[in-house]
Amino acid sequence: MSERELVIRARLSAQRAFLGEVPPAMRAAVLSVDGNDIEVRCYFDGAIAPADIESVSVAETEMMADFEPEHSVGVRCIRLDAPEPITDDGVWIYFRRERTT
């Protein structure tokens, strides 16, 4: 599988896995692929609650189930309070609407 195909597959997997699991405090989810490693970075506004970590963990498990054992899937929670800009250059799979003023 080419890297482009893996990125497409990972993006679809992440978008499906996060259905119903996006907590209100999550600002964005951005994914990257490096070889067989897939990582999703979830940016949060304010303190990250245990329930938010659990939701992200559920999505991570769902994604793991979509890939062969040679692929590693990881999800990280990062606190970055609004209106601080998110400058991640990965593939954006979720971005909440935020105030512009």
HUSULSUL-V84063 format. One record per backbone hydrogen bond with DSSP energy under -0.5 kcal/mol. NH is the residue of the N-H (numbers start at 1). CO is the residue of the C=O. E is the energy in kcal/mol with one decimal. If there is no record, write none. Layout:
NH;CO;E / NH;CO;E
This chain:
6;2;-2.2 / 7;3;-2.5 / 8;4;-2.2 / 9;5;-2.6 / 10;6;-2.8 / 11;7;-2.6 / 12;8;-2.3 / 13;9;-2.3 / 14;10;-2.8 / 15;11;-2.6 / 16;12;-2.1 / 17;13;-2.9 / 18;14;-2.3 / 19;16;-1.1 / 21;18;-2.4 / 22;18;-0.7 / 23;21;-0.8 / 26;23;-1.7 / 27;25;-0.5 / 27;43;-3.2 / 28;43;-1.2 / 29;94;-2.2 / 30;41;-2.3 / 31;91;-3.2 / 32;39;-2.5 / 34;37;-2.8 / 37;34;-2.1 / 38;72;-3.1 / 39;32;-2.6 / 40;74;-2.4 / 41;30;-3.3 / 42;40;-0.6 / 42;76;-3.4 / 43;28;-2.6 / 43;41;-0.6 / 44;78;-3.1 / 45;25;-2.6 / 46;44;-0.6 / 49;47;-0.7 / 52;49;-0.5 / 53;49;-2.1 / 54;50;-2.2 / 55;51;-2.0 / 56;52;-2.2 / 57;53;-2.2 / 58;54;-2.2 / 59;55;-1.9 / 60;56;-2.4 / 61;57;-2.4 / 62;58;-2.2 / 63;59;-2.2 / 64;60;-2.5 / 65;61;-1.7 / 66;62;-0.5 / 66;63;-1.5 / 67;64;-1.3 / 71;68;-2.0 / 72;36;-1.9 / 74;38;-2.4 / 76;40;-2.8 / 78;42;-3.2 / 78;76;-0.5 / 80;44;-3.1 / 80;78;-0.6 / 84;81;-1.8 / 87;85;-0.7 / 91;31;-3.2 / 92;90;-0.7 / 93;29;-2.8 / 94;29;-1.5 / 96;27;-2.8
